[in-house]
């Protein structure tokens, strides 16, 4: 997907951009018509926004994956498997929750800054609000698969980049069988911890991915990657 926006599409890029903007707004804000009260409000908004992206959401996603893996272990695991009940993440001293609409307020502020009489290109570059063309297109997901040792045995790790998409839709097939839906993932990596099918001593697992945005899969399939599990 291509974009000419100054605001990064990836959450990692957004964290960097937001941190820069919050450090530069107190320097340029008053000259561009933003009063001290609004600057303080914007800094509080950004502080929570960054915490949400960097800490809260990834932790909750990990908790959900660990809960699913634990459920599968209890339902389908061996009586000899070691059981460690997953512990939910805790968040000591989180920033105060702002009113919804952080991004709308932020972009509205930037429009007003650019309309100010004292605004110039140097300020724009310093704040990071000059649009930069991005012609890199990623029509299909790019990913790698590796076999590693997990808590309940061998598992397949799928690493991928979202390039601004909400997530990926994963399908898999085993030993040349039919393709079947496996998962939707929004936080890398995806861990395929399914046990070998009954009677199988080894499996060749193949994976293909599509983009997943706004609760629907779309686009072409990626190239197929495979991993071999078992003896």
Secondary structure, DSSP 8 states (H G I E B T S, - for coil): --B--SS-SSHHHHHHHHHHHHHHHHHHTGGGT--HHHHHHHHHHHHHHHHIIIIIHHHHHHHHHHHHHHHHHHHHS-TTS----------TT------S-HHHHHHHHHHHHHHSTT--HHHHHHHT-S---B----SS--EEEEEEEETTEEEEEEEE--TT-SEEEEEEEETT---EEEEEESSS-EEE-----TT-SEEEEEEEEEEEETTEEES-----EEEEEE-
